[in-house]
Amino acid sequence: MRTLSFFVCIFITALLVAFYTSRHNHLTGLRIQARTLEKQVKMEEATKKQLELTIAQFMSPIRLEQVARKAQYAYLQQPTCKDIVTIE
């Protein structure tokens, strides 16, 4: 009778250790995944900042004035109020 209860205790302990190990491995995998996702987020934020800077430089009034002075864009004119059509 004692050997049966001993083996039941060993079996339950082994199950608990296996469950604990499984959960620990799962959490470790999630931590690794979180780090890679953080790196990807930082890379995307850096790309976003770079693109925002590029857009700011592209839309800069100084640059737009320089482009307007070029001969190849001399045919472009500011539209008058009569030329603007609004659609409702």
Backbone as CSV, one residue per row, in Angstrom:
resi,resn,N_x,N_y,N_z,CA_x,CA_y,CA_z,C_x,C_y,C_z
1,MET,0.822,-1.189,0.000,0.000,0.000,0.000,0.871,1.259,0.000
2,ARG,1.953,1.215,0.780,2.830,2.378,0.831,3.546,2.598,-0.489
3,THR,3.897,1.542,-1.168,4.595,1.703,-2.443,3.672,2.316,-3.494
4,LEU,2.401,1.971,-3.435,1.449,2.546,-4.383,1.315,4.056,-4.156
5,SER,1.183,4.481,-2.943,1.064,5.914,-2.658,2.378,6.636,-2.980
6,PHE,3.511,5.965,-2.777,4.812,6.543,-3.129,4.886,6.780,-4.639
7,PHE,4.490,5.795,-5.416,4.537,5.944,-6.869,3.534,6.984,-7.367
8,VAL,2.393,7.099,-6.701,1.416,8.134,-7.062,2.005,9.511,-6.782
9,CYS,2.689,9.659,-5.656,3.334,10.944,-5.330,4.420,11.272,-6.346
10,ILE,5.215,10.299,-6.718,6.279,10.501,-7.721,5.641,10.901,-9.057
11,PHE,4.570,10.245,-9.451,3.882,10.533,-10.706,3.321,11.958,-10.707
12,ILE,2.673,12.351,-9.614,2.104,13.699,-9.515,3.209,14.746,-9.536
13,THR,4.315,14.468,-8.823,5.447,15.398,-8.817,6.035,15.534,-10.217
14,ALA,6.171,14.429,-10.930,6.695,14.473,-12.294,5.769,15.272,-13.205
15,LEU,4.454,15.106,-13.043,3.507,15.889,-13.838,3.616,17.381,-13.539
16,LEU,3.747,17.715,-12.275,3.866,19.126,-11.902,5.161,19.733,-12.437
17,VAL,6.249,18.992,-12.363,7.525,19.482,-12.903,7.425,19.659,-14.415
18,ALA,6.795,18.713,-15.100,6.633,18.822,-16.550,5.767,20.032,-16.904
19,PHE,4.697,20.243,-16.155,3.832,21.397,-16.392,4.585,22.699,-16.156
20,TYR,5.340,22.764,-15.077,6.122,23.962,-14.770,7.149,24.225,-15.867
21,THR,7.836,23.194,-16.316,8.844,23.349,-17.367,8.204,23.825,-18.668
22,SER,7.046,23.280,-18.981,6.340,23.690,-20.194,5.955,25.168,-20.133
23,ARG,5.413,25.595,-19.015,5.025,27.004,-18.856,6.240,27.926,-18.907
24,HIS,7.331,27.493,-18.275,8.553,28.302,-18.277,9.092,28.445,-19.695
25,ASN,9.094,27.362,-20.459,9.559,27.425,-21.847,8.661,28.334,-22.682
26,HIS,7.381,28.279,-22.452,6.444,29.141,-23.178,6.714,30.612,-22.871
27,LEU,6.917,30.930,-21.584,7.206,32.318,-21.200,8.535,32.787,-21.768
28,THR,9.525,31.915,-21.792,10.819,32.282,-22.361,10.679,32.572,-23.859
29,GLY,9.895,31.764,-24.547,9.647,32.015,-25.966,8.962,33.349,-26.197
30,LEU,8.014,33.683,-25.341,7.328,34.967,-25.464,8.265,36.141,-25.187
31,ARG,9.179,35.977,-24.250,10.157,37.040,-23.974,11.062,37.272,-25.176
32,ILE,11.498,36.191,-25.791,12.348,36.308,-26.981,11.574,36.984,-28.104
33,GLN,10.325,36.603,-28.285,9.491,37.202,-29.319,9.264,38.686,-29.035
34,ALA,9.104,39.046,-27.775,8.898,40.451,-27.413,10.121,41.285,-27.758
35,ARG,11.300,40.741,-27.530,12.527,41.485,-27.857,12.638,41.720,-29.356
36,THR,12.351,40.707,-30.150,12.434,40.893,-31.601,11.385,41.891,-32.085
37,LEU,10.202,41.852,-31.488,9.172,42.817,-31.866,9.569,44.236,-31.469
38,GLU,10.215,44.394,-30.318,10.683,45.716,-29.904,11.716,46.252,-30.887
39,LYS,12.606,45.384,-31.347,13.606,45.807,-32.333,12.934,46.235,-33.631
40,GLN,11.923,45.487,-34.068,11.212,45.844,-35.290,10.481,47.174,-35.137
41,VAL,9.895,47.409,-33.961,9.196,48.667,-33.717,10.179,49.831,-33.758
42,LYS,11.343,49.663,-33.153,12.358,50.724,-33.173,12.818,51.007,-34.596
43,MET,12.996,49.952,-35.398,13.406,50.146,-36.786,12.324,50.881,-37.575
44,GLU,11.066,50.530,-37.351,9.959,51.199,-38.041,9.845,52.660,-37.609
45,GLU,10.065,52.942,-36.327,10.020,54.325,-35.852,11.146,55.140,-36.466
46,ALA,12.328,54.543,-36.590,13.448,55.241,-37.215,13.153,55.520,-38.687
47,THR,12.564,54.560,-39.369,12.198,54.752,-40.769,11.151,55.847,-40.896
48,LYS,10.181,55.852,-39.977,9.140,56.875,-39.998,9.736,58.267,-39.803
49,LYS,10.655,58.399,-38.857,11.292,59.698,-38.617,12.087,60.143,-39.832
50,GLN,12.768,59.194,-40.475,13.548,59.522,-41.667,12.622,59.992,-42.790
51,LEU,11.495,59.317,-42.967,10.549,59.717,-44.005,9.907,61.071,-43.685
52,GLU,9.626,61.325,-42.415,9.075,62.629,-42.030,10.070,63.744,-42.331
53,LEU,11.348,63.492,-42.078,12.376,64.484,-42.388,12.468,64.706,-43.891
54,THR,12.399,63.634,-44.662,12.454,63.755,-46.119,11.264,64.557,-46.636
55,ILE,10.075,64.299,-46.100,8.883,65.047,-46.513,9.013,66.516,-46.126
56,ALA,9.525,66.769,-44.923,9.696,68.156,-44.479,10.670,68.893,-45.382
57,GLN,11.747,68.232,-45.789,12.706,68.864,-46.697,12.088,69.064,-48.078
58,PHE,11.293,68.096,-48.516,10.676,68.185,-49.832,9.643,69.305,-49.892
59,MET,8.896,69.475,-48.820,7.840,70.488,-48.791,8.313,71.832,-48.224
60,SER,9.585,71.981,-48.031,10.142,73.213,-47.481,9.835,74.388,-48.414
61,PRO,9.361,75.508,-47.862,9.064,76.676,-48.706,10.290,77.167,-49.470
62,ILE,11.443,77.088,-48.875,12.666,77.531,-49.553,12.918,76.673,-50.790
63,ARG,12.760,75.358,-50.642,12.971,74.456,-51.771,11.913,74.677,-52.846
64,LEU,10.665,74.898,-52.415,9.604,75.133,-53.390,9.830,76.419,-54.178
65,GLU,10.359,77.431,-53.525,10.679,78.675,-54.235,11.807,78.446,-55.232
66,GLN,12.782,77.660,-54.858,13.875,77.356,-55.782,13.367,76.590,-57.002
67,VAL,12.469,75.654,-56.776,11.903,74.892,-57.892,11.073,75.813,-58.786
68,ALA,10.333,76.743,-58.196,9.494,77.656,-58.979,10.330,78.561,-59.871
69,ARG,11.544,78.844,-59.470,12.410,79.723,-60.254,13.058,79.009,-61.438
70,LYS,13.015,77.712,-61.460,13.660,76.971,-62.550,12.905,77.197,-63.856
71,ALA,13.656,77.197,-64.952,13.078,77.469,-66.270,12.110,76.376,-66.705
72,GLN,12.352,75.170,-66.319,11.487,74.075,-66.763,10.090,74.140,-66.157
73,TYR,9.922,74.914,-65.085,8.609,75.067,-64.459,8.041,76.470,-64.664
74,ALA,8.567,77.214,-65.617,8.138,78.595,-65.840,6.698,78.675,-66.339
75,TYR,6.224,77.632,-66.991,4.858,77.655,-67.524,3.798,77.508,-66.426
76,LEU,4.163,77.046,-65.256,3.205,76.870,-64.169,2.857,78.221,-63.550
77,GLN,1.571,78.427,-63.320,1.118,79.685,-62.738,0.191,79.392,-61.567
78,GLN,0.060,80.375,-60.694,-0.859,80.274,-59.560,-2.284,80.390,-60.099
79,PRO,-3.180,79.459,-59.750,-4.560,79.563,-60.274,-5.306,80.739,-59.633
80,THR,-6.163,81.348,-60.431,-6.968,82.444,-59.927,-8.246,81.876,-59.325
81,CYS,-9.007,82.729,-58.684,-10.264,82.274,-58.057,-11.258,81.778,-59.100
82,LYS,-11.189,82.303,-60.313,-12.075,81.870,-61.376,-11.717,80.458,-61.866
83,ASP,-10.459,80.095,-61.764,-10.006,78.780,-62.236,-10.332,77.653,-61.267
84,ILE,-10.581,77.997,-60.022,-10.816,76.979,-59.006,-12.283,76.550,-59.034
85,VAL,-12.518,75.259,-59.189,-13.875,74.714,-59.231,-14.063,73.827,-58.004
86,THR,-15.129,74.045,-57.277,-15.410,73.202,-56.108,-16.529,72.255,-56.429
87,ILE,-16.409,71.036,-55.962,-17.421,70.011,-56.183,-18.109,69.739,-54.848
88,GLU,-19.417,69.779,-54.875,-20.169,69.550,-53.633,-20.611,68.117,-53.536
